[in-house]
Amino acid sequence: MSKNIFAIFLIFISIFFGSTMGVLIKLAQNDVNIYIAAFFRFFIGLIFILPYIFVTRFRVFKTKNLQMHIIRSLLNLPAMFLTFSALMLVPYEKISALNFSVPFIVTILAVIFLKEKIRIYRISALIIGFIGMLFILRPGIISITLGVQMVLFASALWSIIIILTKQLAKNDNSITILTYQYTFMTMLSLLPVLIYWQEPSLISLLYLSLAAFVGTISHIAINHAFKLVEVSMMQPFSFIGLIVASLYGYFLFDENPDIFTWIGAFIIFVGITIISFREIKLNKNLIRSRIDINS
């Protein structure tokens, strides 16, 4: 399996499990506040990876980028609180649609700060995705509610976090990045949870435990994908999250997506298909050229 194809596979895994985590957090918050949900999501996740930390005798914490890990977590905390709050105010599918602003911000930041080259096919995919987003959001029709503002602000923070993660992935492996994230996020979310403590029910703890499990898989997958491909190549695939979110919203929360949402989703899928085949073709051509040189 080529590097690009494996990265695409990891991205899809991350999107599916990330969307599933959001559903579980939303279900848990029917019983507990966002601070309880945030703390237990990372605290339980930290428990899941503790065996690996002990097996490596804490060598997993070895890094030359401690300051960047701290900054990443400090940005992650408000982004998480905003997202978890929005889950109770905005339909799940709409949150996914609003998060489509992330790829555009990330691609621009990657070009400016990471000096990545953005090829015409990636630009085309992003433009097609943006057109699909316009069908979904229909600017001028959707009011800018508090929940929408939360999602948009969180999207800006997530964009910066993605850039930082890509930078960290140059020297740290995906487990090291994950371990620092879970450790710092558990510590940072502890104070709010002590102030706004609510005793969670068993069903809420079950939802949060499952959220921690699938969220951990999602983070490991996306962190490793960052080591394989450029950020700008990865972002168009995040659009597929709308389809996953729409299905979850329809079957679990009685949220009925209108025809414009599905038209937009199809347009986005076209953009994803274009970039997928192009990256695969580029990889095959590169392999052929290497074979020719060696022969």
HUVENDA-V329404 format. One record per residue. N is the residue number from 0. PHI is phi in degrees with one decimal (* if undefined). Layout:
((N PHI) (N PHI))
//
This chain:
((0 *) (1 -70.9) (2 -61.7) (3 -65.4) (4 -64.7) (5 -64.4) (6 -63.6) (7 -61.4) (8 -60.4) (9 -64.0) (10 -64.3) (11 -65.4) (12 -60.5) (13 -62.0) (14 -65.3) (15 -63.8) (16 -71.4) (17 -65.1) (18 -65.9) (19 -64.3) (20 -60.3) (21 -59.1) (22 -62.7) (23 -65.6) (24 -65.1) (25 -61.4) (26 -65.7) (27 -65.6) (28 -77.3) (29 -71.8) (30 -122.0) (31 -129.0) (32 -82.0) (33 -66.7) (34 -70.9) (35 -64.1) (36 -61.1) (37 -66.3) (38 -63.6) (39 -68.1) (40 -59.4) (41 -88.8) (42 -63.6) (43 -67.2) (44 -61.5) (45 -64.4) (46 -61.6) (47 -60.6) (48 -97.6) (49 -57.1) (50 -56.1) (51 -68.5) (52 -60.8) (53 -69.6) (54 -61.2) (55 -83.4) (56 54.1) (57 67.4) (58 -67.8) (59 -63.5) (60 -83.4) (61 -68.4) (62 -157.9) (63 -105.0) (64 -123.9) (65 -57.9) (66 -61.5) (67 -67.7) (68 -62.2) (69 -65.7) (70 -60.9) (71 -58.8) (72 -69.6) (73 -64.1) (74 -80.3) (75 -65.2) (76 -61.4) (77 -65.5) (78 -61.7) (79 -68.1) (80 -61.2) (81 -64.5) (82 -65.7) (83 -63.8) (84 -66.1) (85 -64.3) (86 -57.6) (87 -94.2) (88 -116.0) (89 -125.1) (90 -53.0) (91 -58.6) (92 -65.0) (93 -68.7) (94 -61.0) (95 -60.8) (96 -65.5) (97 -65.7) (98 -68.6) (99 -66.4) (100 -69.0) (101 -60.4) (102 -57.9) (103 -67.7) (104 -66.5) (105 -63.3) (106 -61.1) (107 -65.3) (108 -64.4) (109 -65.5) (110 -68.7) (111 -74.6) (112 -97.2) (113 -98.4) (114 58.7) (115 -77.1) (116 -89.7) (117 -110.1) (118 -80.4) (119 -60.8) (120 -70.7) (121 -69.5) (122 -60.7) (123 -61.7) (124 -63.4) (125 -67.7) (126 -65.2) (127 -61.9) (128 -62.9) (129 -65.2) (130 -61.5) (131 -61.1) (132 -65.0) (133 -63.1) (134 -62.8) (135 -74.6) (136 -84.6) (137 46.6) (138 -51.7) (139 96.7) (140 -102.2) (141 -80.2) (142 -78.9) (143 -86.3) (144 -77.7) (145 -59.9) (146 -62.0) (147 -64.6) (148 -61.2) (149 -60.5) (150 -64.1) (151 -65.1) (152 -67.4) (153 -62.5) (154 -62.0) (155 -63.6) (156 -67.1) (157 -60.7) (158 -62.2) (159 -66.6) (160 -62.1) (161 -62.7) (162 -62.4) (163 -62.4) (164 -63.8) (165 -61.5) (166 -65.6) (167 -64.0) (168 -66.5) (169 -69.1) (170 -120.1) (171 -105.5) (172 -79.0) (173 -62.7) (174 -71.6) (175 -63.8) (176 -60.6) (177 -63.9) (178 -63.0) (179 -64.1) (180 -61.0) (181 -68.9) (182 -66.9) (183 -67.7) (184 -67.5) (185 -63.9) (186 -67.0) (187 -69.0) (188 -86.4) (189 -67.9) (190 -62.2) (191 -59.0) (192 -70.9) (193 -71.0) (194 -74.3) (195 -111.9) (196 -64.9) (197 -135.0) (198 -76.3) (199 -75.1) (200 -77.7) (201 -62.7) (202 -66.9) (203 -66.7) (204 -63.4) (205 -64.6) (206 -59.3) (207 -69.5) (208 -65.7) (209 -65.9) (210 -62.6) (211 -63.6) (212 -67.2) (213 -70.3) (214 -65.4) (215 -64.3) (216 -60.8) (217 -60.6) (218 -68.1) (219 -61.8) (220 -63.1) (221 -72.1) (222 -63.5) (223 -71.5) (224 -61.6) (225 -61.8) (226 -80.2) (227 -96.3) (228 -136.9) (229 -72.9) (230 -60.1) (231 -63.5) (232 -74.2) (233 -78.2) (234 -62.2) (235 -56.5) (236 -71.4) (237 -65.7) (238 -63.5) (239 -65.0) (240 -60.5) (241 -62.4) (242 -64.2) (243 -62.4) (244 -64.5) (245 -63.7) (246 -65.8) (247 -62.7) (248 -62.2) (249 -70.1) (250 -84.4) (251 -105.9) (252 -122.0) (253 55.0) (254 -95.8) (255 -98.4) (256 -68.7) (257 -84.1) (258 -62.4) (259 -66.5) (260 -64.0) (261 -72.8) (262 -62.5) (263 -61.3) (264 -62.7) (265 -66.3) (266 -61.0) (267 -62.4) (268 -61.2) (269 -60.3) (270 -61.4) (271 -63.3) (272 -62.2) (273 -58.5) (274 -70.2) (275 -62.0) (276 -65.5) (277 -66.8) (278 -65.8) (279 -64.2) (280 -64.1) (281 -59.9) (282 -65.9) (283 -65.3) (284 -62.8) (285 -63.7) (286 -63.4) (287 -60.9) (288 -64.0) (289 -67.6) (290 -63.7) (291 -62.8) (292 -66.0) (293 -68.7) (294 -80.1))
//
